[in-house]
């Protein structure tokens, strides 16, 4: 657990995550800032579904609109 404004170099983070160590970055007030995680294997079926959506303009617009709307909502909350 790291509190406040600290600096971690990429090789340290890579080693920690490869060894299964959890790294948690907190603000100086103890609020969760981020929690880097190891990359897990990806599911080919999920990638194919994402490609199909990307090829369908209507579905791609629907998802893009939902992502932008979610981002706007999150900014309002902050």
C-alpha positions in Angstrom: 0.0 0.0 0.0 1.4 3.3 -1.0 0.1 6.6 0.5 0.3 10.0 -1.0 2.5 11.3 -3.8 5.1 8.6 -4.4 6.9 7.5 -7.5 7.2 3.8 -8.6 9.3 2.8 -11.6 7.9 0.5 -14.2 10.4 -2.3 -13.6 9.3 -2.4 -10.0 5.6 -2.6 -10.8 6.2 -5.3 -13.4 8.2 -7.4 -11.0 5.7 -7.0 -8.2 2.8 -7.9 -10.4 4.6 -10.9 -11.9 5.3 -12.2 -8.4 1.7 -11.9 -7.5 2.2 -8.9 -5.1 -0.8 -6.5 -5.0 0.1 -2.8 -5.4 -2.5 -0.3 -4.1 -2.0 3.4 -4.6 -3.9 5.7 -2.1 -4.2 9.4 -1.9 -2.7 11.2 1.1 -6.2 10.9 2.7 -6.4 7.1 2.1 -8.7 7.2 -0.8 -8.1 4.6 -3.5 -6.2 6.1 -6.4 -5.5 3.0 -8.5 -4.7 -0.7 -8.3 -2.6 -2.0 -11.1 -3.2 -5.7 -12.0 -1.6 -8.3 -14.1 -2.9 -8.8 -17.5 -4.9 -12.0 -17.7 -5.5 -14.1 -20.8 -8.0 -12.8 -23.2 -11.0 -14.7 -24.5 -11.0 -15.1 -28.3 -14.8 -15.2 -28.3 -14.9 -11.8 -26.6 -12.6 -10.3 -29.2 -14.7 -11.7 -32.0 -17.8 -10.2 -30.5 -16.0 -6.9 -30.1 -15.0 -7.0 -33.8 -18.6 -7.8 -34.9 -19.9 -4.8 -32.9 -17.1 -2.6 -34.4 -18.2 -3.6 -37.9 -21.8 -2.7 -37.2 -22.1 1.1 -37.3 -25.4 1.3 -35.4 -24.1 -0.9 -32.6 -20.8 0.9 -32.5 -22.6 4.3 -32.2 -24.8 2.9 -29.4 -21.8 1.7 -27.4 -19.9 4.9 -28.1 -22.8 7.0 -26.9 -23.1 4.8 -23.7 -19.4 5.2 -23.0 -19.5 9.0 -23.5 -22.7 9.3 -21.4 -21.0 7.2 -18.6 -18.0 9.5 -18.7 -20.1 12.6 -18.4 -22.0 11.1 -15.5 -18.7 10.2 -13.7 -17.4 13.8 -14.2 -20.6 15.2 -12.8 -20.2 13.0 -9.7 -16.7 14.2 -9.2 
